[in-house]
Amino acid sequence: MSDSAVDREIKICCATFYESEAIRMLLGESFHPGGLALTYHLGEVLGLNEADHVLDVACGRGVSAVHLAKSFSCHITGADYSHQNIDVARNHAAEQGVSHLVGFRQGDAEGLPFHDRTFGAVISECSFCTFPNKEIAAEEMARVVCKNGRIGFTDMTVNGALPDEIRSMLSWVACVTGAGTPENYTRILEKAGFTDFVVENQKDWLLEMVRAVRRRLLAIELAVGLGKLDLGDLDVNEGKRLAQNAVELIYDGTLGYTLIAGRRA
Ligand SMILES: C[S@@+](CC[C@H](N)C(=O)[O-])C[C@H]1O[C@@H](n2cnc3c(N)ncnc32)[C@H](O)[C@@H]1O
């Protein structure tokens, strides 16, 4: 596990950020582009079924885990750095009546609290880009999945140089710590022991998410104008401008969202 003071700070900052109500206002319940539709597609690509025990690394509030269990009848364990997210996830699974299929555990992607070869498949959504040490996270996923077990993740990709303000916006609003190209990600996964990759461009979902964030910023602006919301130092206009810049970077291919699936060699 990479646990230098700086790396620990990044993980805590990211976990705390995704616990906040503000992020729920901006992103909704599912904290990744494509929401549950893309989660379902990931489940289909991996061919999940009732015999599977799946690990969701950085599961957030457990929304995807519950959805996959309901959709594919698989068993699923979610792990997240945030204790608070884990509590919310457990309650969500209980409310949805799937606690017999779904469990959650606090843990670090770079030091997963599971035995070797525990799972038939491992997924991670919009989280790999936030891990300070992606090589170690990939090795951990390879360790806990069975031989021939599947990996599937969807994540932010960056191809080329980002303007400074967008880079700092991404690190601030999405905790992105060095998103790479799809080729970077497959190289890291291959080195960790995965093979037979399927790579799908899912950038339309990222566009859709940024547009949804812009719409929500307009609603937030209205609520601030009516005195119903106090955002402190947050500048909604700046947020709208950066969102517009992000749309342009998605169109020109600099920012993207990619699904990568493979199997443990
Ligand atoms: C963008 S959210 C994605 C959550 C969830 N996968 C989803 O799509 O709704 C990123 C999540 O990564 C978690 N996280 C960040 N660093 C982590 C780490 N090192 N180990 C485990 N979880 C981590 C955060 O707590 C947060 O829940």
The ligand as an SDF file (V2000), in Angstrom:
LIG
                    3D

 27 29  0  0  0  0  0  0  0  0999 V2000
  -15.9830    9.1600   -8.0230 C   0  0  0  0  0  0  0  0  0  0  0  0
  -16.3990    8.2840   -6.5590 S   0  0  0  0  0  0  0  0  0  0  0  0
  -17.0390    6.7970   -7.3080 C   0  0  0  0  0  0  0  0  0  0  0  0
  -17.9130    6.0060   -6.3710 C   0  0  0  0  0  0  0  0  0  0  0  0
  -18.6110    4.8040   -7.0030 C   0  0  0  0  0  0  0  0  0  0  0  0
  -17.6790    3.9030   -7.6310 N   0  0  0  0  0  0  0  0  0  0  0  0
  -19.6410    5.2700   -8.0110 C   0  0  0  0  0  0  0  0  0  0  0  0
  -19.3920    5.1720   -9.2090 O   0  0  0  0  0  0  0  0  0  0  0  0
  -20.7230    5.7500   -7.5890 O   0  0  0  0  0  0  0  0  0  0  0  0
  -14.8250    7.8130   -5.9500 C   0  0  0  0  0  0  0  0  0  0  0  0
  -14.8770    6.9290   -4.7190 C   0  0  0  0  0  0  0  0  0  0  0  0
  -13.5570    6.4410   -4.4840 O   0  0  0  0  0  0  0  0  0  0  0  0
  -13.3780    6.3120   -3.0740 C   0  0  0  0  0  0  0  0  0  0  0  0
  -11.9330    6.2040   -2.8680 N   0  0  0  0  0  0  0  0  0  0  0  0
  -11.0050    7.1490   -3.1180 C   0  0  0  0  0  0  0  0  0  0  0  0
   -9.7780    6.6600   -2.8670 N   0  0  0  0  0  0  0  0  0  0  0  0
   -9.9420    5.3840   -2.4660 C   0  0  0  0  0  0  0  0  0  0  0  0
   -9.0380    4.3410   -2.0800 C   0  0  0  0  0  0  0  0  0  0  0  0
   -7.7250    4.5420   -2.0610 N   0  0  0  0  0  0  0  0  0  0  0  0
   -9.5550    3.1460   -1.7350 N   0  0  0  0  0  0  0  0  0  0  0  0
  -10.9010    2.9370   -1.7450 C   0  0  0  0  0  0  0  0  0  0  0  0
  -11.7960    3.8840   -2.0930 N   0  0  0  0  0  0  0  0  0  0  0  0
  -11.3140    5.0850   -2.4570 C   0  0  0  0  0  0  0  0  0  0  0  0
  -14.0510    7.5490   -2.5280 C   0  0  0  0  0  0  0  0  0  0  0  0
  -14.3640    7.4170   -1.1540 O   0  0  0  0  0  0  0  0  0  0  0  0
  -15.3000    7.6190   -3.4340 C   0  0  0  0  0  0  0  0  0  0  0  0
  -16.3740    6.9040   -2.8640 O   0  0  0  0  0  0  0  0  0  0  0  0
  1  2  1  0
  2  3  1  0
  2 10  1  0
  3  4  1  0
  4  5  1  0
  5  6  1  0
  5  7  1  0
  7  8  2  0
  7  9  1  0
 10 11  1  0
 11 12  1  0
 11 26  1  0
 12 13  1  0
 13 14  1  0
 13 24  1  0
 14 15  1  0
 14 23  1  0
 15 16  2  0
 16 17  1  0
 17 18  1  0
 17 23  2  0
 18 19  1  0
 18 20  2  0
 20 21  1  0
 21 22  2  0
 22 23  1  0
 24 25  1  0
 24 26  1  0
 26 27  1  0
M  CHG  2   2   1   9  -1
M  END
$$$$
